[in-house]
Amino acid sequence: MERRTFLNRIGSILAVLGVAETEWLSLGNRYYQALAQPSPRKLALLIGINQYPEIPTLSGCLTDVELQKELLINRFGFQGSDILTLTDEEASREFIEAAFLDHLGKQAKPGDVVVFHFSGYGSRVKLETSADTMQNALLPVNVGEYAQNDKIVNYILEETLLLLLRSLPTDRVTAVLDTSYDAPSTVIGLKIRALQESVAKLAAEELDFLKQLKTQKLSSTPIVLTATSEPNQAAREGLFSGFSAGLFTYALTQYLWEFTPATKIQVALSCMENSLYKLGSKQQPGNLENLSPNLSPKRREALNSPPSLQGKGAGGLGLPDNIIGAEGVVSAIEEDGKTVHLWLAGLPAQVLLYYGVNSRFTLETTEQLILRSRTGLTAKAQISKIEGANPLQVGQLVQEAVRVLPRNINLTIALDTGLERIERVDATSAFAGFSHVSTVVAGEKPADYVFAKLQEIPSRYGLFSLGGELIPNTTGEVGEAVKLTVQRLAPKLSTLFAAKLWRLTENQGSSRLPLKATLEIISGISPQVVMQRETIRTFKPETSIKKSVETRLIASLPTAIVPIGSRMQYRVENQSDRPVYLILVGLNNNHTAIAFYPWQTSQEPNTADTKPLLQEIVIAPGETLTLPQTNSASEWLISGPACFCEQQLIFSTVPFSETLAALSTVKYSTAEQQPIGSLLNPLDVAQALLQDLHNASALKAQMNGTAADSYILDVNNWASISFSFQVV
């Protein structure tokens, strides 16, 4: 908690927000100027609640607080003494509101940076004062304090929080709400941070507090980032390797670790949505204010400009223009001076789980760190000394250099707790018949998918995403035995496992290959940009980030939309001094594997049975290539039905020999020679891709012992960029 144990428990909560309340609510500029300091401050109030009395516990809210605190200190320059945390029993309604007023309201001044974070339950409540309207509310830990009368609740209305945020005298205010308000009646997969709505009367103290807030001067226009952008979406928690966390908080903090956030807010949300999808959730993060139809054009433009470059009127975290991205930070150095502790919150969640021993990181000192062990988000690494290197310091950022992945990775299926014991036994036995598939009990260990009963037809079984979405074409017949349903999943499991493997190559943040890829709709004179991705660790120090903002990432909506019937292409620019080779793989609607097939255009004439030939896609240094080549014979046309598409562009400095060999083992008819088509042997191709990237690493010869049972991937020789879009 700190801040002198929150001013000795805030003076009996300001006599329960009584006598001194008027002074605390005097939020005018004169009061702040009296407290002004010579330089702007960075203040944060972080709240996380796992343990609610008489309500099912959550698991990841305290981790969220830790993720945010480490990010703010190590990436944004916050002082630990300026970050106040309230967790579990500390996070009562009275304490939260008093902490906001004291720690943020009483200290902040114009130009300061302020961050507010809440992780916990949300709900909707119908108030007696507005019986026709349900209002969003955050649940403090003492939500049940008024349980003697079930029509009175101790919630904090979202409206109250927004008024508090707007009352601050600085325009650099960011709030993060990892909660949601609509709870489904049944839940499959990950925990949901929402309770069923209720018709209730709000505590009188909260109504009085809200009434007084409405009389205050509102000078701030905060940015409020939310875990969901639609009322019926659910904010979910993920179970990772050794820890749980809010999916939104993990995606947000991981993005801000790896990337220089000099991008539009909507672009950041688009990248986070892509990460959330890979974690099994279709929740779409949003910006609360930007959802308003009454937003002025000037304010909307400000929200869509880069937060760290906006200055006044646009929020942001106050990040210096020249800060570098990183995968983690040195958190401690042992007495021997040779072993360091790392905080690795900058690695993508799906990669962290398999991040292997002997992976390597570099520091600004050019020293290398060799990973020796990892538990959750923390790791131990050994210093590989370089002559004349500067001494290591706590707080130094570390960047990925070599990624080591085990070869014995499995697809993990969680068995839903709604299954009877005999059903779980049968499912475990059936899944054991597949190589590379293992089972766990849902909620006990990390998993990729969930095997469960269909809610509407309990006598049928199916495969679900961790977010509870049924995977198409995975359901058994009515009354069919568990083993039969599992056995018919064989091709689907192979496809999903292949997708898991190529997702492990994602490294847009850490790759040292300077590449830019743009997804375009071919329309009229000039193509319409859908989204753009660029490896970002390749900027030269003298390059101005401000100049590169507009070419970094482009997106108009959190989800990129592509209409059915669109003619599409990728425009890929190789900004390096070496030729690079390219492979494209992906999933349509999370169930059908696809790939780009580089067919050779020259075929022997007058031969009907000529075997189609595949060729390498190579991009020369400084050259730009469109994929597919723009001509009517090889156009990429988006066909129905509506679906969600995920595609991975994977680059290497050496040819994809193994991958092309795997692609060539399947017989294709002339009619199937489309540029983007079904991938008939996805698992073989995925394993060949990893082997090709391993072969591109110059370090594999130095790491013979590791190479035998691992893939060794060097950031200097590979890049893997993900694109996700909705076909409508």
C-alpha positions in Angstrom: 0.0 0.0 0.0 2.8 2.5 1.1 2.1 6.3 1.3 2.6 6.0 5.1 0.2 3.1 5.1 -2.2 5.3 3.3 -2.0 8.2 5.7 -2.7 6.0 8.7 -5.8 4.5 7.1 -6.9 7.9 5.8 -7.9 9.3 9.2 -10.8 6.9 9.9 -11.7 7.3 6.2 -12.1 11.0 6.7 -14.7 10.3 9.3 -16.4 8.1 6.7 -16.1 11.0 4.2 -17.9 13.3 6.6 -16.5 16.4 8.2 -13.5 16.9 5.9 -15.2 15.8 2.8 -15.8 19.4 1.5 -12.1 20.1 1.6 -11.2 16.9 -0.2 -13.7 17.7 -2.9 -12.2 21.2 -3.5 -10.6 20.2 -6.8 -10.0 23.6 -8.2 -6.6 24.7 -9.7 -5.8 27.1 -6.8 -5.6 24.1 -4.4 -3.2 22.3 -6.8 -1.0 25.3 -7.4 -0.5 25.5 -3.7 0.8 21.9 -3.8 2.7 22.4 -7.0 6.2 20.9 -7.3 9.0 22.1 -9.6 8.6 19.3 -12.1 5.7 17.2 -13.3 5.0 14.1 -11.3 3.7 10.7 -12.4 1.1 9.3 -10.0 -0.7 6.0 -10.0 -3.5 4.3 -8.0 -3.7 0.6 -8.7 -6.5 -1.6 -7.4 -6.9 -5.3 -7.6 -9.3 -7.6 -5.8 -9.2 -11.4 -5.8 -10.8 -12.3 -2.5 -14.4 -11.2 -2.3 -16.4 -12.4 0.7 -19.3 -14.7 -0.3 -18.5 -14.3 -4.0 -16.5 -16.7 -6.1 -12.8 -15.7 -5.9 -10.9 -14.3 -8.8 -7.3 -15.3 -9.5 -5.5 -12.7 -11.6 -6.3 -9.3 -10.2 -3.3 -9.0 -7.9 -1.0 -10.1 -10.7 -2.6 -7.3 -12.8 -1.5 -4.8 -10.2 2.0 -6.2 -10.2 2.1 -6.1 -14.0 1.1 -2.5 -14.1 3.4 -1.4 -11.3 6.5 -3.0 -12.9 5.5 -1.5 -16.2 5.1 2.0 -14.8 8.3 2.0 -12.9 10.6 0.3 -15.4 9.1 1.6 -18.7 7.5 4.9 -17.9 9.8 6.2 -15.1 7.3 6.3 -12.2 8.7 6.4 -8.7 7.6 3.5 -6.5 6.7 6.1 -3.8 4.2 7.7 -6.2 2.3 4.4 -6.9 -0.4 3.5 -4.3 -1.8 0.0 -4.4 -5.0 -1.2 -2.8 -5.5 -5.0 -2.9 -8.1 -7.3 -1.5 -9.3 -6.2 2.0 -7.7 -2.8 1.5 -9.9 -2.1 -1.5 -13.2 -1.1 0.2 -15.4 1.5 -1.4 -14.4 4.1 1.2 -10.7 3.4 0.8 -10.8 3.5 -3.0 -12.6 6.8 -3.1 -10.5 8.3 -0.3 -7.3 7.1 -2.0 -8.3 8.7 -5.2 -9.0 12.0 -3.5 -5.8 12.0 -1.4 -3.2 10.3 -3.6 -4.4 11.6 -7.0 -6.7 14.6 -6.4 -4.7 16.2 -3.6 -1.3 15.8 -5.3 -1.9 16.1 -9.1 -1.3 19.4 -10.8 -1.5 20.6 -14.4 0.9 18.7 -16.7 1.2 15.7 -14.3 0.7 12.1 -15.5 -2.0 10.1 -13.7 -2.8 6.4 -14.1 -5.7 4.6 -12.5 -6.2 0.9 -12.7 -9.0 -1.4 -11.5 -9.1 -5.2 -11.7 -12.0 -7.0 -10.1 -15.7 -7.7 -10.6 -18.1 -5.5 -12.4 -21.9 -5.6 -12.7 -25.0 -3.7 -13.7 -27.3 -2.1 -11.2 -30.8 -0.6 -11.7 -31.2 2.3 -9.4 -34.4 3.5 -7.8 -33.7 7.0 -9.0 -33.5 5.8 -12.7 -35.6 2.6 -12.7 -35.5 2.3 -16.5 -31.7 2.4 -16.9 -29.1 -0.2 -15.9 -25.8 1.4 -14.8 -22.3 0.0 -14.9 -20.6 -0.4 -11.6 -17.3 -1.6 -10.1 -17.4 -3.9 -7.1 -15.2 -3.0 -4.1 -14.2 -5.7 -1.7 -17.0 -4.8 0.8 -19.7 -5.3 -1.8 -21.6 -7.5 0.7 -21.5 -5.1 3.6 -25.1 -4.2 3.2 -26.3 -7.7 2.5 -28.8 -7.7 5.3 -31.1 -5.9 2.9 -30.6 -7.4 -0.5 -31.8 -4.3 -2.3 -28.9 -2.2 -1.1 -25.4 -2.5 -2.6 -22.1 -0.9 -1.9 -21.0 -0.5 -5.6 -18.9 2.3 -7.1 -20.8 3.5 -10.2 -18.8 3.9 -13.4 -20.3 7.4 -13.5 -18.7 8.2 -10.1 -15.3 7.0 -11.4 -15.5 9.1 -14.6 -16.4 12.2 -12.6 -13.4 11.6 -10.3 -11.1 11.2 -13.4 -12.5 14.3 -15.0 -12.1 16.4 -11.8 -8.3 16.1 -12.0 -6.5 19.2 -13.1 -4.3 17.5 -15.7 -5.2 16.3 -19.2 -2.7 13.5 -19.0 -5.0 11.0 -17.3 -5.3 7.3 -18.3 -7.6 4.8 -16.6 -7.5 1.0 -17.3 -10.6 -1.0 -16.3 -10.0 -4.8 -16.5 -13.6 -5.7 -15.6 -16.9 -6.2 -17.4 -20.6 -5.9 -16.5 -22.6 -8.7 -18.2 -22.3 -12.2 -16.8 -23.6 -15.1 -18.8 -25.7 -17.8 -17.0 -23.1 -20.5 -17.8 -19.4 -20.2 -18.3 -17.1 -22.5 -20.2 -13.4 -21.9 -20.1 -11.7 -18.9 -18.5 -13.1 -17.1 -15.4 -15.2 -14.0 -16.1 -15.0 -10.7 -14.2 -18.7 -9.9 -14.0 -21.6 -10.7 -11.8 -25.3 -10.9 -12.7 -27.1 -7.6 -12.8 -29.3 -6.7 -9.9 -32.2 -4.3 -9.1 -30.9 -2.6 -6.0 -30.6 0.6 -4.1 -27.1 2.2 -3.9 -25.6 2.9 -0.5 -26.6 6.4 0.7 -23.0 7.4 1.2 -22.2 6.6 -2.5 -25.2 8.6 -3.7 -24.2 11.6 -1.6 -20.6 11.3 -2.9 -21.9 11.2 -6.5 -24.1 14.2 -5.9 -21.3 16.3 -4.6 -19.0 15.2 -7.4 -21.5 16.6 -9.9 -21.0 20.1 -8.5 -17.2 20.1 -9.1 -15.3 21.7 -11.9 -14.5 19.1 -14.5 -11.3 20.1 -16.3 -9.8 16.8 -17.5 -10.6 14.6 -20.6 -9.2 11.3 -19.5 -8.6 8.2 -21.7 -10.4 5.2 -20.3 -9.2 1.9 -21.7 -11.7 -0.9 -21.1 -11.3 -4.7 -21.4 -14.4 -4.9 -23.6 -16.0 -2.6 -26.1 -19.4 -4.2 -26.3 -22.0 -4.4 -23.4 -22.4 -8.2 -23.7 -18.7 -9.0 -23.9 -16.9 -10.5 -20.9 -13.5 -9.6 -19.4 -11.7 -12.9 -18.8 -8.8 -14.1 -16.7 -6.1 -16.3 -18.2 -4.3 -19.2 -16.4 -0.7 -19.0 -17.6 2.6 -20.7 -16.7 2.7 -20.3 -12.9 0.3 -17.3 -12.6 -3.1 -15.9 -13.5 -3.8 -12.5 -14.9 -6.5 -10.5 -16.7 -6.2 -11.1 -20.4 -6.6 -7.4 -21.1 -4.0 -6.3 -18.6 -1.5 -8.9 -19.8 -2.1 -7.9 -23.5 -1.9 -4.2 -22.7 1.3 -4.3 -20.5 3.0 -6.8 -22.9 2.3 -4.5 -25.8 3.7 -1.5 -23.9 6.9 -3.4 -22.9 7.7 -4.5 -26.4 6.6 -1.6 -28.5 7.3 2.1 -28.4 3.7 3.3 -27.9 4.0 6.2 -30.4 1.0 4.9 -32.2 -2.7 5.7 -32.4 -4.8 4.4 -29.5 -7.0 2.5 -31.9 -3.9 0.8 -33.3 -2.8 -0.3 -29.9 -6.3 -1.7 -29.2 -6.1 -3.6 -32.6 -2.8 -5.2 -31.6 -4.2 -6.1 -28.2 -7.3 -7.7 -29.7 -5.0 -9.8 -31.9 -3.2 -11.0 -28.7 -6.5 -11.7 -26.9 -7.7 -13.8 -29.8 -4.6 -15.9 -29.6 -5.3 -16.4 -25.9 -8.7 -17.8 -26.7 -10.9 -14.8 -26.1 -12.9 -12.7 -28.6 -13.3 -9.8 -26.2 -12.5 -6.5 -28.0 -10.8 -3.9 -25.8 -12.1 -0.4 -26.2 -11.7 3.3 -25.3 -14.7 4.3 -23.3 -14.8 7.9 -24.5 -14.2 7.0 -28.1 -17.4 4.8 -28.1 -19.5 7.9 -27.6 -21.4 9.1 -30.7 -21.4 12.7 -29.3 -17.6 13.0 -29.3 -16.3 16.2 -31.0 -14.2 15.7 -34.2 -11.3 17.5 -32.5 -11.4 15.3 -29.4 -11.7 12.2 -31.6 -8.6 13.2 -33.5 -6.7 13.7 -30.3 -7.7 10.2 -29.1 -6.5 8.7 -32.3 -3.1 10.4 -32.1 -0.1 8.9 -30.4 -0.6 9.0 -26.6 3.1 9.6 -25.7 3.4 12.5 -28.1 0.1 14.2 -27.5 0.9 16.5 -24.6 -2.0 18.3 -23.1 -5.5 17.2 -23.8 -4.9 13.7 -24.8 -3.8 11.6 -21.8 -0.9 9.2 -22.2 1.8 7.9 -19.9 4.5 10.4 -20.6 6.9 8.1 -22.3 10.1 9.7 -23.7 10.3 9.8 -27.5 13.5 7.8 -27.7 12.7 4.9 -25.3 13.4 1.5 -26.6 11.2 -1.5 -26.4 12.1 -4.5 -24.3 11.0 -8.0 -23.3 11.9 -7.4 -19.6 14.1 -5.8 -17.0 16.8 -6.7 -14.5 14.9 -6.9 -11.2 17.8 -8.0 -8.9 21.5 -9.0 -9.0 22.7 -11.8 -6.7 25.8 -11.3 -4.5 28.1 -13.3 -6.8 27.5 -10.7 -9.5 27.0 -13.4 -12.1 23.4 -14.2 -11.7 20.5 -11.8 -12.3 16.8 -12.0 -11.8 14.6 -10.9 -14.7 11.0 -9.7 -15.0 9.8 -11.0 -18.4 6.4 -9.3 -18.9 7.3 -8.2 -22.4 7.1 -11.7 -23.9 3.8 -12.8 -25.7 1.9 -15.0 -23.3 1.8 -18.0 -25.7 5.6 -17.7 -26.1 6.4 -17.3 -22.4 4.9 -20.7 -21.5 7.5 -22.5 -23.7 10.5 -20.1 -23.3 13.3 -22.5 -22.8 16.6 -22.7 -20.8 19.5 -21.2 -22.8 17.4 -18.5 -24.4 19.4 -15.3 -24.5 18.9 -11.6 -23.9 21.0 -8.6 -24.6 21.4 -5.4 -22.6 22.4 -1.8 -23.5 25.9 -2.8 -22.3 26.0 -5.4 -25.1 26.4 -8.1 -22.5 24.4 -11.2 -23.0 22.3 -13.0 -20.4 21.7 -16.7 -20.7 18.4 -18.0 -19.2 18.8 -20.7 -16.6 15.4 -21.0 -15.0 11.9 -19.4 -15.1 8.9 -19.4 -12.7 6.0 -17.5 -13.9 7.0 -14.0 -15.0 10.3 -14.1 -13.2 13.5 -15.8 -14.3 17.2 -16.3 -13.4 19.9 -15.7 -16.0 23.7 -16.0 -16.0 25.8 -13.1 -17.2 28.0 -13.9 -20.2 30.8 -11.5 -19.5 32.2 -9.2 -22.3 35.6 -7.6 -21.7 35.3 -4.0 -20.6 31.5 -4.1 -20.2 29.9 -1.7 -17.7 28.6 -3.2 -14.4 25.1 -4.5 -14.5 22.4 -2.4 -12.8 18.9 -3.1 -11.5 16.4 -1.5 -13.9 18.3 -2.2 -17.1 16.0 -3.3 -19.9 16.7 -6.6 -21.6 15.9 -7.5 -25.2 15.4 -10.9 -26.8 18.3 -12.2 -28.7 17.8 -16.0 -29.0 14.5 -17.8 -28.5 14.8 -21.5 -27.5 11.7 -23.6 -27.8 11.3 -27.3 -26.9 10.5 -29.8 -29.7 8.2 -31.8 -27.5 5.4 -29.3 -27.3 1.8 -30.6 -26.9 -1.6 -29.3 -27.7 -3.3 -29.1 -24.2 -7.0 -29.8 -23.9 -8.8 -28.9 -20.7 -11.7 -31.1 -19.6 -14.6 -29.0 -18.4 -15.6 -29.5 -14.8 -19.2 -29.9 -16.0 -18.3 -33.4 -17.3 -19.1 -36.4 -15.1 -16.2 -38.3 -13.7 -16.7 -41.2 -16.2 -16.9 -38.7 -19.1 -13.5 -37.2 -18.0 -12.0 -40.7 -17.8 -13.2 -41.6 -21.3 -12.0 -38.3 -22.7 -8.6 -38.6 -21.1 -8.2 -42.1 -22.6 -9.4 -41.0 -26.0 -7.1 -37.9 -26.2 -4.2 -40.0 -25.1 -4.5 -41.8 -28.4 -3.2 -38.7 -30.2 0.5 -37.8 -30.3 1.2 -34.3 -29.2 -2.1 -34.0 -27.3 -2.4 -33.9 -23.5 -5.3 -33.2 -21.1 -5.7 -31.3 -17.9 -8.7 -30.5 -15.6 -10.1 -27.0 -16.6 -8.8 -24.3 -14.3 -5.9 -26.3 -12.8 -3.2 -25.8 -15.5 -2.8 -23.7 -18.7 -4.6 -25.1 -21.7 -5.3 -24.3 -25.4 -8.9 -25.5 -25.8 -11.8 -26.9 -23.7 -13.7 -30.1 -24.2 -17.2 -29.7 -22.8 -20.9 -30.5 -23.2 -23.0 -28.2 -25.4 -25.1 -26.1 -23.1 -28.2 -26.3 -25.3 -27.8 -30.1 -25.9 -26.0 -31.7 -23.0 -26.0 -35.1 -24.7 -23.5 -33.6 -27.3 -19.9 -32.8 -26.8 -17.7 -30.3 -28.5 -14.4 -28.4 -28.5 -14.4 -24.8 -27.3 -12.0 -21.9 -27.2 -10.9 -20.8 -23.8 -13.4 -18.0 -24.2 -16.2 -20.4 -24.5 -16.7 -20.1 -28.3 -17.6 -23.4 -30.0 -15.0 -24.4 -32.6 -16.9 -25.1 -35.8 -17.2 -28.7 -37.0 -16.1 -30.2 -33.6 -19.4 -31.4 -32.2 -20.5 -35.0 -31.9 -23.9 -36.5 -32.6 -26.7 -36.4 -30.0 -26.1 -39.2 -27.6 -22.7 -40.1 -29.1 -20.1 -41.6 -26.8 -17.2 -39.3 -25.6 -14.6 -41.5 -27.3 -16.3 -41.3 -30.7 -16.6 -37.6 -30.6 -12.9 -37.3 -29.6 -11.8 -39.6 -32.4 -13.5 -37.6 -35.0 -11.5 -34.5 -33.8 -8.3 -35.9 -35.2 -7.9 -33.5 -38.3 -9.1 -30.5 -36.2 -6.6 -31.2 -33.5 -3.8 -31.4 -36.0 -4.8 -28.0 -37.5 -5.1 -26.3 -34.1 -1.7 -27.8 -33.0 -0.1 -26.5 -36.2 -1.5 -23.0 -35.5 -0.1 -23.1 -31.9 3.4 -23.9 -33.3 3.5 -21.1 -35.8 2.2 -18.6 -33.2 5.2 -19.4 -31.1 7.4 -17.7 -33.8 5.7 -14.3 -33.3 8.4 -11.6 -32.7 7.3 -8.4 -34.3 8.6 -6.6 -31.2 12.1 -8.2 -31.0 13.1 -9.0 -34.6 16.2 -7.3 -35.9 15.1 -7.7 -39.5 13.7 -4.3 -40.7 10.5 -5.2 -42.5 7.2 -3.6 -43.2 4.0 -5.4 -44.3 0.7 -3.8 -45.3 -2.6 -5.6 -45.9 -4.5 -3.8 -48.6 -7.8 -4.0 -50.5 -7.2 -3.4 -54.2 -9.6 -0.7 -55.0 -9.6 2.0 -57.7 -6.4 3.9 -58.4 -4.7 3.3 -55.1 -5.1 0.4 -52.7 -7.0 0.9 -49.4 -4.9 0.1 -46.4 -6.5 -2.3 -43.9 -3.6 -2.5 -41.5 0.1 -2.2 -41.4 2.7 -4.0 -39.3 6.4 -3.2 -39.0 9.3 -4.7 -37.0 10.2 -1.9 -34.6 13.5 -2.9 -33.0 15.3 -1.8 -36.2 15.1 1.9 -35.9 18.4 3.7 -35.8 19.0 5.8 -32.7 18.9 9.0 -34.7 15.6 8.2 -36.3 12.8 10.4 -35.0 10.0 8.3 -33.7 7.7 11.2 -34.4 8.5 11.0 -38.1 7.8 7.3 -38.1 4.5 7.4 -36.3 2.2 7.6 -39.4 4.0 4.7 -41.1 4.2 2.5 -38.0 0.7 1.0 -37.8 -2.6 2.0 -39.4 -6.1 0.9 -38.3 -9.4 2.7 -38.2 -11.2 0.3 -35.9 -10.1 -2.2 -33.2 -11.1 -5.0 -35.6 -10.0 -4.6 -39.2 -13.0 -5.2 -41.5 -12.8 -6.8 -44.9 -16.0 -7.1 -47.0 -16.7 -10.4 -48.8 -15.7 -10.0 -52.5 -12.7 -7.8 -51.8 -9.5 -8.3 -53.9 -6.7 -8.4 -51.4 -2.9 -8.2 -51.4 0.0 -7.8 -49.0 2.6 -5.2 -49.8 5.9 -6.3 -48.2 9.0 -4.0 -48.0 12.5 -5.4 -47.2 14.4 -2.6 -45.6 17.4 -4.7 -44.7 20.6 -5.2 -46.6 20.0 -9.0 -47.1 17.5 -10.9 -49.2 14.6 -12.3 -47.1 12.4 -15.3 -47.8 8.7 -15.4 -47.0 6.0 -17.9 -46.1 2.4 -17.1 -45.2 0.2 -19.5 -43.1 -3.0 -18.9 -41.1 -6.5 -19.9 -39.9 -9.9 -19.0 -41.2 -12.4 -18.7 -38.4 -10.0 -20.6 -36.1 -10.7 -24.0 -37.7 -9.4 -24.2 -41.3 -5.7 -23.9 -42.1 -4.7 -21.9 -45.1 -1.4 -21.0 -46.8 0.0 -18.8 -49.6 1.2 -21.1 -52.4 3.9 -19.6 -54.6 3.1 -21.5 -57.8 5.5 -21.3 -60.6 3.8 -19.6 -63.5 5.7 -21.5 -66.2 4.3 -24.9 -66.9 5.3 -27.3 -69.7 2.8 -26.8 -72.6 0.4 -29.5 -73.7 0.7 -31.6 -70.6 -2.5 -31.9 -68.7 -1.0 -33.8 -65.8 1.9 -31.5 -65.1 2.6 -31.4 -61.4 2.3 -27.9 -60.0 5.6 -26.5 -58.8 6.3 -24.3 -55.8 9.0 -21.7 -55.7 10.7 -19.6 -53.0 9.3 -16.1 -52.4 12.4 -13.9 -52.0 12.5 -10.1 -51.6 15.8 -8.4 -52.5 17.3 -5.8 -50.2 15.5 -2.5 -50.4 12.8 -4.0 -52.7 9.0 -4.1 -52.2 6.9 -7.1 -53.3 3.1 -7.5 -53.6 1.7 -10.9 -52.5 0.2 -12.3 -54.7 1.7 -10.6 -57.8 -0.9 -8.2 -59.2 -2.5 -10.0 -62.2 -5.9 -11.5 -62.9 -4.5 -15.1 -62.9 -3.3 -15.0 -59.4 -5.6 -12.6 -57.6 -6.6 -13.2 -54.0 -10.4 -12.8 -53.7 -12.1 -12.9 -50.3 -15.0 -15.3 -50.5 -17.8 -16.0 -47.9 -19.0 -16.9 -45.5 -18.2 -14.3 -42.9 -15.4 -15.4 -40.6 -12.5 -14.2 -38.5 -9.1 -14.7 -40.3 -5.7 -14.9 -38.7 -2.6 -14.9 -40.9 1.1 -15.1 -40.0 3.8 -13.7 -42.3 7.1 -15.5 -41.5 10.4 -14.2 -42.8 13.9 -15.8 -42.8 17.3 -14.9 -44.1 17.7 -18.4 -45.5 15.3 -20.3 -47.9 12.3 -22.3 -46.5 13.6 -25.5 -48.0 11.9 -27.8 -45.5 8.6 -25.9 -45.6 8.4 -26.0 -49.4 9.2 -29.7 -49.3 6.4 -30.3 -46.9 4.0 -28.2 -49.0 5.0 -30.2 -52.1 4.2 -33.6 -50.6 0.5 -33.0 -51.1 -1.0 -33.5 -54.6 -2.8 -30.4 -55.9 -5.1 -30.3 -59.0 -4.8 -27.5 -61.4 -8.1 -26.1 -60.1 -6.6 -25.9 -56.6 -3.7 -23.6 -57.7 -5.0 -20.5 -56.0 -2.6 -18.1 -54.3 -4.4 -18.5 -50.9 -5.7 -21.9 -50.4 -6.4 -24.7 -47.9 -3.4 -26.1 -46.2 -3.8 -29.9 -46.4 -1.0 -30.9 -44.1 -0.7 -28.0 -41.6 1.2 -29.9 -38.9 3.9 -31.1 -41.2 4.3 -27.6 -42.6 4.4 -26.0 -39.1 7.1 -28.3 -37.9 9.1 -27.7 -41.1 8.7 -23.9 -40.6 10.3 -24.2 -37.1 13.1 -26.4 -38.5 13.8 -23.8 -41.3 14.0 -21.0 -38.7 16.2 -23.2 -36.6 18.5 -23.8 -39.6 18.8 -20.0 -40.1 20.3 -19.5 -36.7 24.1 -19.2 -36.8 24.2 -20.0 -33.1 22.9 -23.6 -33.4 26.4 -24.9 -33.9 27.6 -23.3 -30.7 24.6 -24.8 -28.8 24.8 -28.5 -29.9 23.5 -29.8 -26.6 20.5 -27.6 -26.8 19.9 -28.0 -30.5 19.2 -31.7 -30.2 15.9 -31.3 -28.4 15.1 -27.6 -29.1 14.5 -25.1 -31.8 17.0 -22.2 -31.7 15.7 -19.0 -33.3 17.9 -15.9 -33.7 16.2 -12.5 -33.8 18.8 -11.4 -36.4 17.6 -14.0 -38.9 13.8 -14.2 -38.5 10.7 -12.2 -38.2 7.1 -13.3 -37.7 4.2 -10.8 -38.0 0.6 -11.5 -37.3 -2.5 -10.1 -39.1 -6.1 -10.6 -37.9 -9.2 -9.3 -39.7 -12.9 -9.9 -39.8 -14.6 -10.9 -43.1 -18.1 -9.6 -43.3 
